[in-house]
Amino acid sequence: MMDLVTRSIAKAQEWSDNARQYSTPYASKLLSQVLDHPGGLDYTVSFVDGVIRPEDEHVVAEKLDEMSRKDASFLPGYLSVLAKGGGRIAPVAPGLARTVATQLFAALVGDLVADVTPSKLGPTIAKLRADGSRLNLNLLGEAVLGTKKRAGGSPPPPSLFAGTMSTTCRSRSPR
């Protein structure tokens, strides 16, 4: 039994040593920093569900305005300023606020998030696997976390459930 423990520790140490040769992407560091904060997960889920996902710019503007009053001290200074300022201008310039918010989100964590619409998921997976990488994909949001994590606790729209089922039941992309 001790031999198994010793080999397991050695293997974990080998993985850790090998991982050090790769730099940690900024998006990963940022997400880790945000999620380490007690309010970070709720803020992030609320941002994705209320700002990134909705198509109506007025819904997005309302959510940005609401979020500008929340604690964002866990964000780097420049993002905190953008979060507060963007929320304040959102009611008067909803299209601009939505565009800036989605572009900034994509620039910061775009490599950690994939669009699961049928026309985009397959090509994204193929691109990520092109170098031989193996993927571990997870659905996030209220479909997984439950409606309590959804902004305001409101139930998800029926189309979200149907879309989630379509994504998870879709035949796998070629390996």
N, C-alpha and C positions, 0 to 999 in steps of 0.2 A: 504494500500500500504506500509506503514511504517513497518507493521508486516512482510511482505514478505522480505523487505530489511534487517530487523533485523535477521530473520531466515536464510537468505542467508549468511550473514556475520558470524553468529554463525556456520553454516555448513562448510564454508570455513575455519574458525578457527579450527574446530574439525579435518578436513582433514589435515591441516597443523600440528597440534599437534600430530596426529597419525603418520604422515610421519616422524617425528623427531626420532621415535624409531628405524628407519632403517638407517644404515649407507649408505652413497652414494658411489657406486662402483667407483673405480679409473677411469675406462673407461668413466663413465658418467662425472666425474669431468674434465677429460682431454678433452673430446669432447666439453664440455661447455666452457672451457678456450679457446680452439682453435676457436670455433665459435663466441666467444665474440670479437675476433680481426677482424678489417675491412677486412683483406685479408684471414681470416681463412676458410670461406666457399669455396672460389675459390680454395684455396690450397688443401683442403680436397677432393673436387669433382675432381680436376685435378689428385690428387694422386690415388683415387679410379679408375677413368676412364682410366688413363694412366699407372698405375703401377699394380694395383690389378686385373683389368679385363682382360687385354691382355694376350694371351697365348704365344706369341712369345717373348722370352727373350731379343732379340735385340731391339724390340719395347719398352719393359720395360726399358732396359738400356738407350736408348735414352731419354726417359721421365725422368728417375732418374737424368741423367746428366743435363737436362734442369732445373729440379726442384731444383737442388743443388745450382743454382744461384739466386733462389727466396728468399725473406724474410721469414725466419722461426723463427723469434724472439719470436713468440707466443708459440712455442713448449718448453717443459722443456729442459734444457741444454743438457742432454744426448741424447734426440731425435734430437735436432738441429744439434749436432755434427754428429750423424748417418746419418741424411738427407744430410748434406753437404758432408761428407766423402763417403757415399754410392754412391752418384751421381758421384763422381770423379772416383771411382773404377769401376763403372758400364760398361764403354766402354771396359775395358780390362778384366773384369770378369763378364759378363752379367748374367750367371747362378747363381753365388754366390750372386750377388747383388739382383737378383729377389727373391731368396730363403730367404735371410735375411729380405728383405723388407716385403714380404708376411707373414713370421713367426712373425715378430715384430708387424705388423698390427693386425694379428689374436690375439696375446697375449694381445695387448692393448685394442682393441675394438671389439674383436670377439664375445662377448656376446651382442653387440648392432647391429650386422650385421648377416644376414642369407643368406645362399646360396639358390637361388630360382630355381635351377635346379630341374626338377620333382622328381628325385630320392632322393633329400636331403631335400626339403622344408617340405614335409609331416611329416617325422620323427622329424624334428626340431620343428615344431609346436606342435606335440604330446608331446615331451619332455618338452617344455615350459608350456604346459597346465596340465601336470601330477599332479602338486600340487594344481590344481583348479584355477590357474591364468587365467585371461582374457587378451587377447592380443589386441594391437592396432598396426597393421603392416602397414608400409608405403613403397612404392617403391620410391627409391631415384635415382638420376642420371639424365642423359639427357632425359630419357624417360618421366620424370616428370618435371624437371627444364628447359628443352628446350636445343636446340643446342648451344645457347650462353654461357651456363654454361659448356659445353663440352670443353675439352682441345682444344684450337685453334679454337673453333667455328665450327669445321668440322661436317658434318651431321653424324648421327649415322648409323651404318651399318644396312641393311635391316633385318638381323638376330636378331638384338637387338629388333626391333619393334615386330617382330614375337614372340620372346621369352617373351617380356613383355605382349603381348596379351594372350599368352598361360598361363602365370602365373596368370593373373587377371581373365581369363575366366575359369580356371580349377575349377572343383567342389570343394567345401570347404572340408577341413579335418573334420573328425568327432569331435564333441565337446566332 
